[in-house]
Amino acid sequence: MRSVRVVAATAIMALIMVVPATAQSPSAGSSEPIKVGFAMYTIGTPFAQGVLKGAQDAASDLGVDFTEAGVEGFEPIPLAQVVQDQITAGANAIVTPGTEQNAKVLTDWGGTYATMNLLSPTLKTVYVGERSTESGRILAAKIIEKLGGAGATGKVLLGICVAGLAPLENRAAGFIEGLKAAPGLTVVGPFATATDPSQNYPVYEQQYAANPDAVAIVGTCSTDTTSIGKLNTENGGNRFVGGGWDITPETLKVIADGSVYVTLGQGAYLQGYLPVQVVVNSLRTGTPVPAGFVNSGTEPVTIDNWQDYQALFDDPSKLHDYYKDKIPADITTVIEPPENESK
């Protein structure tokens, strides 16, 4: 297995000059090893490592060769260079987020690929991720429940860490829609935050200073969730109901200490496992990867179950058994129409 490799921004121009490689895929029924390349942004984060662990386990279960690489930040152009490098090195299939930079490299290549975590509007392939708008509705229902039900009143602050990024915009839209079940709640936002904690937290400080009567504060990614917990603690605790997304050691900590009420996981392990299953199935059966959506699920985490997930971070070898019942024997049976992702 190749270790994680970070590609510097100086490789950007090299990407433009590369002539796409065309690896010869093993024919259906061939004994030749299948080589799957995995490329991910924010590769060092607990979330990305969860996705990677799923992909590694799938490769092991399915008996294929596997290489992994990535970039440290949310850097689409260097990530596309990583994808190109894996193709050039002879990968038969690629699993990677559906950035438009990746879409160009994969389309030029014309090989076998599947995407996860970020949906490409142009690639005609499988995308594995959460049902993003529905996850917003789920979070809204949890917040309303904690505030006392449909009769709740007050301001709810809503931050978005990468404005314009479709899955996050869908989360925010679903949350706003779901909050209508309590007509007395009004949304302030969504306002732009940041993925860098040092830039993220001051935004919440400013928004809360301007709206000290807020009854709830919610953000669309893990950095938001941890900032919201810190804000609640710094202001004496239990000042408002906190909510957000993603399951990481940091988000579990703010759930455990009560500064955030709920965080939603998005099936990180399955976002790695299932697209590997898709591309291997395609190569072994000789059938094209279909255009479609595979739901990796939404996982609400509160004080009642946070320890279940902490145990998985403490011992990642338990991840396979934890998620095995959600891994279909035939991946083609769970592929839905592409538009279902945003519903």
C-alpha positions, -999 to 999 in steps of 0.1 A, spaced: 0 0 0 14 34 -9 15 59 20 -3 93 18 15 118 -4 8 155 -3 11 173 -37 23 208 -36 6 237 -54 37 239 -77 23 209 -95 -7 229 -109 10 238 -142 22 202 -147 -14 190 -146 -22 212 -177 6 196 -196 0 160 -188 -13 137 -217 -40 115 -202 -28 79 -197 -50 49 -206 -44 19 -184 -56 -13 -198 -84 -26 -175 -84 -63 -166 -110 -81 -187 -141 -96 -169 -130 -129 -153 -93 -121 -157 -69 -132 -129 -49 -100 -134 -50 -79 -102 -73 -49 -102 -55 -17 -91 -77 9 -74 -64 44 -68 -80 65 -40 -75 103 -38 -89 126 -11 -87 162 0 -81 171 37 -65 137 39 -51 141 74 -85 149 91 -104 123 111 -132 125 86 -110 118 56 -92 90 75 -126 74 82 -134 75 44 -99 61 37 -104 33 62 -136 22 45 -118 22 11 -89 2 25 -113 -24 40 -132 -27 8 -100 -33 -12 -90 -60 14 -124 -77 13 -125 -77 -25 -89 -88 -30 -77 -59 -51 -45 -37 -51 -50 -3 -35 -30 30 -35 -39 61 -15 -29 97 -18 -42 131 -10 -37 168 -2 -39 183 32 -64 211 25 -95 216 4 -74 220 -27 -91 208 -59 -63 216 -84 -35 197 -65 -60 169 -59 -66 166 -96 -28 162 -100 -29 133 -75 -56 116 -96 -36 121 -128 -5 106 -111 -25 75 -101 -38 71 -136 -3 75 -150 9 49 -125 -15 23 -139 -46 24 -118 -75 5 -134 -101 25 -113 -102 57 -94 -123 67 -63 -122 104 -55 -145 134 -47 -163 149 -77 -146 182 -80 -148 197 -115 -110 196 -117 -112 158 -111 -140 156 -135 -118 169 -164 -90 145 -156 -114 115 -153 -133 124 -185 -101 128 -205 -90 95 -192 -122 76 -199 -115 48 -175 -135 34 -146 -142 57 -117 -167 65 -89 -171 96 -67 -178 103 -30 -183 132 -6 -187 158 -33 -211 154 -62 -200 165 -97 -228 179 -118 -210 168 -150 -197 133 -144 -220 104 -153 -210 79 -126 -219 68 -91 -218 93 -63 -217 80 -26 -228 105 0 -255 116 24 -289 127 13 -279 162 19 -311 182 21 -328 155 41 -299 156 66 -308 193 72 -344 184 79 -332 158 104 -311 183 122 -339 208 123 -362 182 139 -336 175 165 -332 212 174 -369 218 176 -373 188 198 -346 201 222 -362 236 222 -395 221 234 -414 213 202 -435 232 176 -442 260 200 -406 270 203 -397 307 196 -365 327 191 -336 332 168 -315 303 153 -281 313 139 -269 293 109 -234 292 96 -220 276 64 -183 268 63 -178 268 25 -205 290 9 -215 278 -25 -205 242 -20 -236 222 -30 -238 196 -3 -234 222 24 -259 246 7 -283 216 6 -278 210 43 -286 246 51 -317 246 28 -330 215 44 -324 229 78 -343 261 70 -371 241 55 -373 218 85 -373 246 110 -407 258 96 -423 231 117 -418 256 146 -431 289 131 -419 309 160 -383 302 152 -365 326 128 -332 319 110 -304 344 111 -282 334 81 -268 314 66 -237 334 70 -202 324 58 -178 310 83 -145 291 74 -129 257 75 -99 270 94 -108 270 132 -88 302 138 -110 320 112 -142 301 120 -146 308 157 -144 346 155 -174 346 131 -195 328 157 -183 352 184 -194 382 162 -227 367 153 -236 358 189 -225 392 201 -250 407 176 -277 382 186 -272 374 223 -308 362 225 -303 333 201 -318 301 213 -299 278 190 -267 280 168 -260 255 140 -232 251 114 -228 229 84 -194 212 90 -172 199 118 -153 231 123 -186 249 129 -197 223 153 -166 225 175 -167 264 174 -203 264 185 -194 241 215 -165 264 224 -187 295 222 -213 279 245 -186 270 270 -170 304 269 -203 320 276 -210 299 307 -226 269 291 -262 260 283 -268 294 268 -282 280 236 -288 247 219 -259 238 196 -260 215 165 -239 206 135 -224 179 113 -197 153 113 -184 128 137 -148 135 147 -130 133 181 -135 171 184 -172 170 177 -177 140 200 -159 160 228 -184 189 226 -213 164 226 -198 147 256 -194 179 276 -229 190 267 -220 222 249 -235 209 216 -267 189 217 -264 170 184 -241 164 155 -249 144 123 -225 119 108 -226 113 70 -214 77 68 -177 85 63 -167 48 63 -193 39 37 -183 68 16 -149 50 12 -161 14 11 -191 16 -13 -174 34 -43 -146 9 -42 -172 -19 -43 -188 -1 -73 -157 1 -94 -145 -34 -86 -179 -48 -95 -178 -29 -128 -144 -42 -138 -152 -78 -128 -185 -80 -146 -174 -59 -176 -204 -36 -171 -201 2 -170 -204 21 -137 -240 35 -138 -248 71 -132 -265 72 -98 -266 80 -61 -258 57 -32 -269 69 2 -242 67 29 -267 76 56 -272 102 83 -261 94 118 -275 115 147 -251 116 177 -262 129 211 -251 124 247 -270 90 245 -247 74 219 -215 94 215 -195 67 233 -204 42 205 -186 64 180 -157 72 203 -150 35 206 -145 34 168 -119 62 170 -102 44 199 -100 12 178 -106 17 140 -104 -20 135 -140 -21 148 -153 0 120 -158 -29 96 -180 -49 120 -199 -18 130 -209 -10 94 -210 -45 79 -248 -47 80 -249 -16 58 -227 -31 31 -249 -47 4 -239 -80 -11 -248 -66 -45 -239 -29 -47 -261 -24 -78 -292 -29 -58 -288 3 -38 -280 27 -66 -307 53 -69 -314 81 -94 -287 108 -92 -311 136 -82 -320 117 -50 -288 131 -34 -303 166 -30 -337 155 -19 
